[in-house]
Amino acid sequence: MAKTTACALDCYDTCKILVEDGIAHIKGYSTHPTGNGALCTLLNKSIHEEERITKPRVNGKEVSLDEALSAAADAFKDTKSLLWRGSGNRGVMQEVTNLLMEKVGGKLTHGSLCDGAGDAGIVEGRGINKTLPYEQIAKADTVVIWGRNVTVTNAHMMPFLEGKNIIVIDPVKTAIAKKADIHMQIQPRTDYYLAIMLARFIYMEDSQDTEWLEEFASEYEDFYDFTQEHRIKPILQYIGTDLGEIGHALNYLRDQKVVFLVGTGVQKYSTGASTLHAIDSLAALLGLFGQEGSGVHYLGNSQLGFESPFATLCKTVSKVVTDFSDFDTVLVQCGNPAESMPDTSRVCESLEEVENLIYFGLYENETSKRASIVIPAKNFFEKEDVILPYGHQHVHKLNKIVESDIGMSEYDFTQNMFDLLGFEGLDSEASYIDAWLSQCEEGEDGYLSPAHEKVPYEEGFGEDGDDEFEFIDDYDDDFINTKSLTKVRTSKKNQLTDDRLWLLTPKTNKALNTQFKRDTKVYLHPALGYEEGAQVKIASEFGEVVLDIMLSEDVRHNCLVVPSNTLGVNMLTPSLVSNEGENACYQEVKVTLEKVEG
């Protein structure tokens, strides 16, 4: 008999899965509104082929599961403890371990390695980050894909883009950019300026939606004054565009139903919140919120509208710049901070000082190899769970599809810790799952988030829909001299050099960050004069890495692309937190190249 479940991997799409004869025979659920009846390679292939950790370890020696659990329980006794959780599995039951940390007096993390700056910028303008339904994207005339490689990170979006005018804004000529009506191959870290320039020209043309603005964003004249502070000629030159391209883009924006699909790439900088706030301000000027077939789609807050049974009063530390050496016991769950956090050298040095590093996960990685206690986990085919998507609001119940002798679920781990440490108060697994599902609405194709709205912001902004949109009115950037736009400020350790390149770290279809296939390649424009297949040393003030060269005319001449699944890429990235949103700033760095001889 066929069973259903859903994918809990870190992805916008969160596809529903039909299982007909074990997990070797899975396929997409054809009637699901966001999955299109297809599954990606990671789900069809990689998750089944990746070698799993099958045996627990303590101090490098294989032991029984009971022995490993006993060692873990001892590690939590009378110690300063931290839980650092990754996003290798996004089921809600991952968070049950929060209850353990509350009992042992441990700490959790706050902030994001992914989308926190962008979310903060959205909240500044809208008051709350509501997800634009895919059904509204399908009704658009024009779709602006802004710093988002949908064919890689959001492949099930493609059918919703059929027949649309497509504008792509990206320093890399992605697959979707090659099919677009316009590709604006702008310089990295200039998305804020492009949004402001487009807004300024909309004012100059008197193309703003004045009727909508009067009702929902009445301070639009102040935003006009703000755009006037930005100098057109030097900014367009800095962005890497011109009046002709700006005018061409405006032809697709005025008097159209327009959706902006914004990716996380635009906000991997200290000023990431300002970038999303500026893009939202441009959308508001065009009157795109609360309208059919219009809006801005970013990563939504998947728990919006829910009351979490795993909420605690635990204190927190930054997830981006965690100093692991401050703790005696660190539980790493479903993640790989030794490779995925920025500034690898600093992170690994602090991990080495942790007395009890506990790794609880599926696969061997750079963190598990450092751990004193390793406990194998179950994958999402082997346990019950609930998944709350961040790309849409169709909630899924994850059903156990197969029995497995490998590892344990997060709930079972937490229950064992409660028992071994003599704690009380843990409810049943079924009750927690029901606590999430009971808050959902019943839809035609399953559950809907309580925050689901057919047309978000139709009544207004803020949590109750009683507020107006707030335009961006300030921009402070220590990295760029915004007066002249000709000089880059670097740390005192580095002098400005003309041959430095912007580091871009996008996702790849081969992996989810450090999960699954790893790579050793850097992508460079042929004009830089390097030879395909040769090796090059890439260096920043934070570290260096040697990678194999792949030449590509798709990469902007002053950039290099090192995908996020590349071994050692975060040797180059900074321990830097965004101005707002407590987000990692992976791309706030320029690097130098040096050919490796021999």
C-alpha positions in Angstrom: 0.0 0.0 0.0 1.4 3.4 -1.0 2.4 5.8 1.8 3.0 9.5 1.8 5.6 11.7 3.5 7.6 14.8 2.6 11.1 16.0 2.1 12.8 17.6 5.2 15.9 18.8 3.4 16.8 22.5 3.5 14.9 23.7 0.4 12.2 26.2 -0.6 10.1 23.5 -2.2 9.5 20.9 0.6 8.0 18.3 -1.8 5.4 15.8 -0.8 6.5 12.2 -1.5 4.6 9.1 -2.6 6.3 5.9 -1.5 5.0 2.8 -3.2 7.5 0.1 -2.3 10.1 1.3 0.2 12.3 4.3 -0.1 14.1 2.9 -3.2 10.9 3.7 -5.1 9.7 7.2 -4.3 8.2 9.8 -6.6 6.7 13.3 -6.4 3.1 13.6 -5.4 1.5 14.7 -8.7 -1.4 16.7 -7.3 0.6 18.6 -4.7 0.4 22.4 -5.5 4.1 23.1 -5.2 6.0 19.9 -6.0 4.9 19.4 -9.7 5.1 15.6 -9.3 8.9 15.6 -9.5 11.7 15.1 -7.1 15.3 16.5 -7.2 18.5 14.5 -7.6 19.4 15.0 -3.9 16.2 13.2 -2.9 16.1 10.6 -5.6 19.8 9.7 -5.4 22.2 11.5 -3.0 20.3 10.8 0.2 20.2 7.0 -0.6 23.9 6.8 -1.7 25.6 8.9 1.0 27.3 6.6 3.5 25.8 7.0 7.0 27.3 6.8 10.4 26.0 3.4 11.7 27.8 2.9 15.0 28.1 5.2 18.0 31.6 6.2 19.2 33.1 7.4 22.4 36.7 8.8 22.2 37.1 7.2 18.8 36.0 3.7 19.8 32.8 2.1 18.6 30.5 1.4 21.5 26.9 0.4 22.1 24.2 3.0 21.8 23.5 2.7 25.5 27.2 3.4 26.3 27.2 6.4 24.1 24.0 7.8 25.6 25.4 7.2 29.1 28.6 9.2 28.1 26.4 12.0 26.7 24.3 12.2 29.9 27.5 12.3 32.0 28.8 15.2 29.8 25.7 17.3 30.6 26.2 17.0 34.4 27.4 20.1 36.1 28.9 21.6 32.9 28.4 24.7 30.8 26.5 23.4 27.8 25.5 24.6 24.4 23.3 23.2 21.6 24.3 24.2 18.1 21.8 23.0 15.6 22.2 23.0 11.8 19.5 22.7 9.1 20.4 19.3 7.6 16.9 18.3 8.6 14.1 20.9 9.0 11.5 18.8 10.8 10.0 20.5 13.9 10.9 17.6 16.1 14.6 18.7 15.7 13.7 21.3 18.4 12.7 18.9 21.1 16.3 19.0 22.3 15.6 22.6 23.4 13.7 21.1 26.3 16.8 19.1 27.3 19.0 22.3 27.2 16.5 24.1 29.4 16.7 21.2 32.0 20.5 21.2 32.1 20.7 25.0 32.2 22.4 25.1 28.8 22.3 27.7 26.1 20.9 27.8 22.5 22.0 30.0 19.6 20.3 32.9 18.0 20.9 34.4 14.5 21.2 32.7 11.1 23.8 31.5 8.7 21.3 31.9 5.9 18.5 34.5 5.8 18.4 36.6 9.0 19.5 39.9 7.5 17.0 39.8 4.8 14.2 38.9 7.2 15.2 41.8 9.4 15.0 44.2 6.4 11.5 42.9 5.5 10.2 43.3 9.0 11.5 46.9 9.0 9.2 47.7 6.1 6.3 45.4 6.5 6.3 44.8 10.2 5.9 41.0 9.6 7.3 38.6 7.0 4.4 36.9 5.3 5.1 34.4 2.5 3.8 35.1 -0.9 1.9 32.0 -2.2 3.1 30.3 -5.3 -0.4 30.7 -6.8 0.2 34.5 -6.8 3.5 34.1 -8.6 1.7 32.1 -11.3 -0.6 35.2 -11.9 2.3 37.6 -12.5 3.1 39.3 -15.8 6.7 39.9 -14.9 9.0 38.0 -12.5 12.2 39.6 -11.3 14.6 36.9 -10.1 16.9 38.8 -7.9 20.0 37.0 -6.6 18.3 33.7 -6.7 19.3 30.7 -8.9 15.9 29.1 -9.1 17.0 26.2 -11.3 19.3 25.1 -8.4 17.6 26.2 -5.2 14.0 26.3 -6.2 13.5 24.0 -9.2 9.8 23.4 -8.6 9.2 27.1 -9.1 9.9 26.7 -12.9 6.4 25.8 -14.0 5.1 28.9 -12.3 7.4 31.1 -14.4 6.1 29.8 -17.8 4.9 32.6 -20.1 6.3 35.4 -17.9 8.5 38.3 -18.7 11.7 37.4 -16.8 14.3 39.8 -15.5 17.3 38.3 -13.8 19.6 40.3 -11.5 22.8 38.4 -10.7 26.6 38.8 -11.0 26.6 35.3 -12.6 24.9 34.3 -15.8 22.9 31.4 -14.3 20.8 29.0 -16.4 17.6 31.1 -15.9 19.6 34.3 -16.7 20.4 32.8 -20.2 16.7 32.4 -20.8 15.6 35.8 -19.4 14.4 38.8 -21.3 16.9 40.9 -19.4 20.0 39.9 -17.4 21.4 42.7 -15.3 24.9 41.3 -14.5 25.6 43.8 -11.7 28.5 44.0 -9.4 28.2 42.1 -6.2 26.9 44.0 -3.1 25.2 46.7 -5.2 21.6 45.4 -5.1 20.7 48.1 -2.6 21.8 50.8 -5.1 20.0 49.2 -8.0 16.7 49.1 -6.0 17.2 52.8 -5.1 18.0 53.8 -8.7 15.0 52.0 -10.1 12.8 53.7 -7.5 14.3 57.1 -8.3 13.6 56.7 -12.0 10.0 55.5 -11.2 9.5 58.8 -9.4 11.1 60.7 -12.3 8.6 59.1 -14.7 5.7 59.6 -12.2 5.0 55.8 -12.5 4.4 55.2 -8.8 1.0 53.8 -7.7 -0.1 56.9 -6.0 -3.6 55.6 -5.2 -2.2 52.5 -3.4 0.5 54.6 -1.7 -2.0 57.1 -0.3 -3.8 54.3 1.5 -1.0 52.0 2.6 2.3 53.9 2.5 1.6 57.6 2.8 5.2 58.6 3.5 6.2 58.0 -0.1 7.2 61.6 -0.6 9.8 61.2 2.1 11.1 58.2 0.2 11.4 60.4 -2.8 13.6 62.7 -0.9 15.8 59.8 0.2 16.2 58.5 -3.4 17.3 62.1 -4.4 20.3 61.8 -2.1 21.8 59.1 -4.3 23.9 60.3 -7.3 22.8 58.7 -10.5 25.9 58.7 -12.7 28.5 57.4 -10.3 26.1 54.8 -8.8 25.1 53.4 -12.2 28.8 53.2 -13.1 29.6 51.4 -9.8 26.6 49.0 -10.2 27.8 48.1 -13.7 24.7 49.2 -15.6 23.6 52.2 -17.7 20.5 54.3 -18.5 19.6 52.1 -21.4 19.4 48.9 -19.3 17.6 50.7 -16.5 15.0 52.0 -19.0 14.6 48.5 -20.5 13.9 47.0 -17.1 11.4 49.7 -16.2 9.4 48.8 -19.3 8.7 45.5 -17.7 7.9 47.0 -14.2 5.4 49.8 -14.9 1.7 49.0 -15.1 2.4 45.2 -14.7 1.6 42.5 -12.2 5.2 42.0 -10.9 6.7 39.5 -8.5 10.2 39.8 -7.1 11.8 36.4 -6.3 14.6 37.4 -4.0 17.4 35.0 -2.9 19.7 35.0 0.1 22.7 36.0 -2.1 21.8 39.7 -2.0 22.0 39.8 1.8 25.2 37.9 2.6 26.7 41.2 3.6 26.8 43.5 6.6 24.1 45.7 5.0 21.9 42.8 4.0 18.9 44.1 5.9 19.1 47.4 4.0 19.1 45.6 0.7 15.9 43.7 1.3 14.3 46.9 2.8 15.3 48.8 -0.4 13.8 46.0 -2.6 10.6 46.0 -0.6 10.5 49.8 -0.8 10.7 49.6 -4.6 7.9 47.0 -4.6 5.8 49.3 -2.4 6.4 52.2 -4.7 4.9 50.1 -7.5 2.0 49.1 -5.3 2.8 45.4 -5.5 1.7 44.4 -2.0 -1.8 43.1 -1.3 -2.5 42.7 -5.0 -3.2 39.6 -7.1 -0.2 38.4 -9.0 2.2 40.8 -7.3 4.6 40.9 -4.3 8.0 39.9 -3.0 8.9 36.3 -2.3 11.8 35.6 0.0 12.3 33.0 2.7 9.3 33.2 5.0 9.1 32.6 8.7 8.0 28.9 8.7 6.7 29.1 12.3 4.7 32.3 11.8 1.3 31.9 13.4 2.4 28.8 15.5 2.9 28.5 19.2 5.9 26.2 19.6 5.7 23.5 22.3 9.5 23.7 22.3 9.8 27.3 23.3 12.2 27.8 26.3 13.7 30.5 28.5 17.2 29.4 27.6 19.8 32.1 27.2 21.4 32.3 23.7 24.7 33.0 22.0 25.4 34.1 18.4 25.2 31.2 15.9 27.4 33.1 13.5 30.4 33.8 15.8 30.0 31.2 18.5 33.0 30.8 20.7 32.7 27.0 21.5 35.6 27.2 23.9 33.3 29.0 26.4 31.5 25.7 26.9 32.5 22.3 28.5 29.9 20.4 26.6 28.6 21.2 23.1 25.9 19.2 21.3 26.1 19.6 17.6 22.8 18.4 16.1 22.2 18.1 12.3 25.0 20.4 11.3 28.7 20.8 10.6 30.0 24.0 12.1 33.6 23.0 11.5 33.0 23.6 7.8 29.7 25.6 7.4 30.4 28.5 9.8 32.4 31.4 8.5 36.1 31.8 9.4 37.0 28.1 9.6 40.3 28.6 11.4 38.7 30.4 14.3 35.8 27.9 14.6 38.0 24.8 14.6 40.4 26.3 17.1 37.5 26.9 19.5 36.0 23.4 18.8 39.3 21.8 19.8 39.0 23.3 23.2 35.6 21.7 24.0 36.0 18.9 26.5 32.8 17.1 25.5 31.9 17.6 21.8 28.8 15.5 21.0 27.9 15.0 17.4 24.3 13.8 16.7 23.7 13.4 13.0 23.6 11.2 9.9 26.9 11.6 8.1 30.6 11.7 8.8 32.0 15.2 8.4 34.6 17.6 9.7 32.7 18.1 13.0 32.0 14.4 13.7 35.7 13.6 13.2 36.5 16.1 16.1 33.7 14.8 18.4 34.4 12.8 21.5 30.9 11.3 21.4 29.1 10.4 18.2 25.5 9.3 18.1 23.9 8.3 14.8 20.6 9.9 13.9 17.6 8.6 11.9 16.7 10.2 8.6 13.2 11.6 7.9 12.1 8.3 6.2 12.6 6.5 9.6 10.6 8.6 12.0 7.5 10.7 12.5 7.7 14.5 12.2 6.1 17.6 10.8 7.8 20.0 8.2 6.9 23.7 8.0 8.1 25.1 4.7 9.7 28.5 4.3 9.0 28.8 0.6 5.2 28.2 0.8 2.7 27.4 3.5 1.6 23.8 2.8 2.5 22.0 6.0 3.3 18.3 5.8 3.1 15.4 8.2 6.2 13.1 7.8 5.3 9.5 8.3 7.7 6.7 9.2 8.2 4.8 6.0 10.8 2.2 7.0 12.1 0.6 10.1 15.8 1.0 10.7 18.3 -0.3 13.3 20.5 2.7 12.7 20.6 5.5 15.2 17.7 7.2 17.0 15.3 10.1 16.5 15.7 13.5 18.3 12.8 12.6 20.5 14.2 9.3 21.6 17.6 10.9 22.3 15.9 13.6 24.4 13.8 11.0 26.2 16.9 9.0 27.0 18.7 12.0 28.4 15.6 12.9 30.6 15.6 9.3 32.0 19.4 9.1 32.6 19.5 12.5 34.2 16.4 12.1 36.3 14.3 14.8 34.6 10.5 14.9 34.3 8.1 16.8 32.1 8.7 15.4 28.7 5.4 14.7 26.9 4.9 11.9 24.3 6.2 12.2 20.8 2.6 12.0 19.4 1.4 14.8 21.6 4.1 17.2 20.3 3.4 16.3 16.7 -0.3 16.9 17.3 0.5 20.2 19.0 1.9 21.4 15.7 -0.7 19.9 13.3 -3.7 21.0 15.5 -2.7 24.6 14.9 -3.0 24.2 11.1 -5.9 24.7 8.8 -7.3 21.9 6.8 -6.7 22.4 3.0 -7.7 20.5 -0.1 -4.2 19.0 -0.3 -3.5 18.6 3.4 -2.5 21.1 6.1 -2.0 24.9 5.7 0.0 27.1 8.1 -2.2 29.3 10.4 -0.4 32.2 8.8 -1.5 31.3 5.3 -3.2 34.2 3.4 -4.3 34.0 -0.2 -3.1 37.6 -0.8 -0.8 38.8 1.9 -1.0 42.4 3.1 -4.3 42.9 1.4 -5.6 44.8 4.5 -2.3 46.5 5.5 0.9 45.9 7.3 2.1 44.9 10.7 0.8 41.9 12.7 -2.8 43.1 12.7 -2.9 44.7 9.3 -3.4 48.1 10.8 -0.1 49.7 10.0 1.4 51.3 6.9 4.5 50.2 5.0 7.6 52.0 6.2 10.1 53.0 3.5 13.8 52.8 4.0 15.2 56.2 5.0 18.8 55.5 6.0 21.8 53.6 4.8 25.1 53.3 6.7 27.9 51.3 5.1 31.4 51.2 6.5 32.6 48.9 3.7 32.0 51.3 0.8 32.7 55.0 0.6 29.2 56.0 -0.4 30.1 59.6 -1.2 32.5 58.9 -4.0 31.7 55.2 -4.7 35.3 54.8 -5.9 37.1 53.5 -2.9 36.8 50.3 -0.9 37.6 50.3 2.8 39.5 47.3 4.1 41.0 46.4 7.4 44.3 48.0 8.4 46.0 44.7 7.6 45.2 45.0 3.9 45.9 47.7 1.4 43.5 48.3 -1.5 44.6 46.4 -4.6 43.1 46.4 -8.0 43.4 42.7 -8.6 41.2 41.6 -5.7 38.0 39.7 -6.6 34.6 39.4 -5.0 34.0 36.0 -3.4 30.6 34.5 -4.3 29.4 31.4 -2.4 26.2 30.2 -4.0 24.5 26.8 -3.5 24.9 24.0 -6.0 22.5 21.2 -7.2 25.1 18.6 -6.0 24.7 19.3 -2.3 23.0 21.3 0.5 25.9 23.3 1.8 28.3 20.6 3.4 25.7 17.8 3.1 26.3 15.3 0.3 28.8 15.8 -2.5 31.8 18.1 -1.7 33.8 19.9 -4.3 37.3 21.4 -4.8 36.7 23.9 -7.7 36.7 27.6 -8.2 35.0 29.2 -11.2 36.9 32.1 -12.9 36.3 34.3 -16.0 38.8 33.4 -18.8 39.8 37.1 -19.0 41.7 36.7 -15.8 44.4 34.7 -17.7 44.3 31.4 -15.7 44.4 27.9 -17.2 41.6 25.4 -16.9 42.5 22.5 -14.6 45.4 24.4 -13.0 45.4 25.1 -9.2 45.2 28.5 -7.7 45.7 29.7 -4.1 42.9 32.0 -3.0 43.6 34.1 0.0 41.8 36.6 2.2 42.8 38.1 5.5 41.1 35.2 7.3 42.9 32.3 5.5 43.6 30.6 2.3 42.6 27.6 0.2 44.0 25.9 -2.9 41.3 24.9 -5.5 41.1 23.6 -9.1 40.3 26.2 -11.7 37.2 25.9 -13.9 36.9 28.7 -16.5 33.5 30.1 -17.2 32.3 33.2 -19.1 29.2 33.1 -17.0 31.1 34.6 -14.0 31.5 38.4 -13.9 35.2 39.4 -14.6 35.8 40.8 -11.1 34.3 37.9 -9.2 35.1 34.3 -8.5 32.5 31.6 -7.6 33.3 29.0 -4.9 30.0 27.0 -4.3 29.1 26.5 -0.6 29.8 22.7 -0.8 33.5 23.3 -1.6 36.0 22.0 0.9 37.7 24.8 2.7 35.7 27.7 1.3 35.0 29.2 4.7 38.8 29.5 5.3 38.2 32.7 3.4 35.0 34.1 4.9 34.8 36.6 7.8 33.6 36.2 11.4 31.2 39.1 10.8 27.6 39.6 11.9 25.3 41.7 9.8 24.2 45.2 11.0 20.7 43.8 11.6 19.3 40.3 11.8 22.4 38.6 13.3 23.3 37.0 10.0 26.5 35.6 8.6 28.3 37.8 6.0 29.9 35.1 3.8 30.4 37.5 0.8 31.7 40.5 2.6 35.2 39.8 1.5 37.5 40.2 -1.5 40.3 37.8 -2.3 43.5 37.6 -4.1 44.7 34.8 -6.5 48.1 33.2 -6.8 49.0 30.5 -9.3 50.2 27.2 -7.8 53.3 26.1 -9.7 53.8 22.4 -10.6 
